[in-house]
Amino acid sequence: SSVCLTADTLAPEDESYS
């Protein structure tokens, strides 16, 4: 969403998604 996430698939805007 924001930076370079891992499972940033269905993540809204959680820049802390892994």
Gaussian input, Z-matrix of N, CA and C with variables (Angstrom, degrees):
# hf/3-21g

backbone

0 1
 N
 C     1     B1
 C     2     B2     1     A1
 N     3     B3     2     A2     1     D1
 C     4     B4     3     A3     2     D2
 C     5     B5     4     A4     3     D3
 N     6     B6     5     A5     4     D4
 C     7     B7     6     A6     5     D5
 C     8     B8     7     A7     6     D6
 N     9     B9     8     A8     7     D7
 C    10    B10     9     A9     8     D8
 C    11    B11    10    A10     9     D9
 N    12    B12    11    A11    10    D10
 C    13    B13    12    A12    11    D11
 C    14    B14    13    A13    12    D12
 N    15    B15    14    A14    13    D13
 C    16    B16    15    A15    14    D14
 C    17    B17    16    A16    15    D15
 N    18    B18    17    A17    16    D16
 C    19    B19    18    A18    17    D17
 C    20    B20    19    A19    18    D18
 N    21    B21    20    A20    19    D19
 C    22    B22    21    A21    20    D20
 C    23    B23    22    A22    21    D21
 N    24    B24    23    A23    22    D22
 C    25    B25    24    A24    23    D23
 C    26    B26    25    A25    24    D24
 N    27    B27    26    A26    25    D25
 C    28    B28    27    A27    26    D26
 C    29    B29    28    A28    27    D27
 N    30    B30    29    A29    28    D28
 C    31    B31    30    A30    29    D29
 C    32    B32    31    A31    30    D30
 N    33    B33    32    A32    31    D31
 C    34    B34    33    A33    32    D32
 C    35    B35    34    A34    33    D33
 N    36    B36    35    A35    34    D34
 C    37    B37    36    A36    35    D35
 C    38    B38    37    A37    36    D36
 N    39    B39    38    A38    37    D37
 C    40    B40    39    A39    38    D38
 C    41    B41    40    A40    39    D39
 N    42    B42    41    A41    40    D40
 C    43    B43    42    A42    41    D41
 C    44    B44    43    A43    42    D42
 N    45    B45    44    A44    43    D43
 C    46    B46    45    A45    44    D44
 C    47    B47    46    A46    45    D45
 N    48    B48    47    A47    46    D46
 C    49    B49    48    A48    47    D47
 C    50    B50    49    A49    48    D48
 N    51    B51    50    A50    49    D49
 C    52    B52    51    A51    50    D50
 C    53    B53    52    A52    51    D51

   B1=1.4617
   B2=1.5281
   B3=1.3133
   B4=1.4752
   B5=1.5235
   B6=1.3161
   B7=1.4589
   B8=1.5259
   B9=1.2958
   B10=1.4570
   B11=1.5246
   B12=1.3378
   B13=1.4431
   B14=1.5237
   B15=1.3256
   B16=1.4542
   B17=1.5269
   B18=1.3189
   B19=1.4643
   B20=1.5117
   B21=1.3313
   B22=1.4546
   B23=1.5318
   B24=1.3263
   B25=1.4465
   B26=1.5264
   B27=1.3120
   B28=1.4555
   B29=1.5202
   B30=1.3373
   B31=1.4543
   B32=1.5181
   B33=1.3307
   B34=1.4613
   B35=1.5263
   B36=1.2990
   B37=1.4579
   B38=1.5276
   B39=1.3215
   B40=1.4610
   B41=1.5173
   B42=1.3042
   B43=1.4670
   B44=1.5206
   B45=1.3258
   B46=1.4583
   B47=1.5236
   B48=1.3239
   B49=1.4525
   B50=1.5191
   B51=1.3229
   B52=1.4500
   B53=1.5257
   A1=110.51
   A2=114.50
   A3=118.56
   A4=110.51
   A5=115.83
   A6=120.48
   A7=109.59
   A8=117.71
   A9=121.10
   A10=109.37
   A11=115.13
   A12=119.59
   A13=111.22
   A14=115.39
   A15=120.62
   A16=109.79
   A17=116.21
   A18=121.01
   A19=109.59
   A20=117.12
   A21=122.48
   A22=109.45
   A23=114.96
   A24=120.21
   A25=110.51
   A26=115.64
   A27=120.39
   A28=110.21
   A29=115.38
   A30=120.10
   A31=109.68
   A32=117.50
   A33=123.09
   A34=111.61
   A35=117.26
   A36=121.22
   A37=109.11
   A38=114.32
   A39=119.93
   A40=109.87
   A41=117.04
   A42=120.98
   A43=110.45
   A44=116.48
   A45=120.63
   A46=108.43
   A47=115.23
   A48=120.21
   A49=110.06
   A50=115.73
   A51=119.75
   A52=108.52
   D1=-60.20
   D2=-177.90
   D3=-98.04
   D4=-73.34
   D5=-177.57
   D6=-93.17
   D7=-139.60
   D8=-179.86
   D9=-104.78
   D10=87.32
   D11=-177.70
   D12=-85.35
   D13=170.42
   D14=179.35
   D15=-91.71
   D16=-71.57
   D17=-179.75
   D18=-91.98
   D19=46.48
   D20=-179.88
   D21=-79.45
   D22=56.82
   D23=-178.12
   D24=-98.14
   D25=-62.77
   D26=-179.87
   D27=-105.74
   D28=15.63
   D29=179.51
   D30=-78.09
   D31=121.96
   D32=179.57
   D33=-60.09
   D34=-76.12
   D35=-178.66
   D36=-147.92
   D37=31.65
   D38=179.82
   D39=-82.70
   D40=98.52
   D41=-179.66
   D42=-73.83
   D43=15.26
   D44=179.24
   D45=-131.65
   D46=40.48
   D47=-178.44
   D48=-97.76
   D49=130.30
   D50=177.34
   D51=-146.15

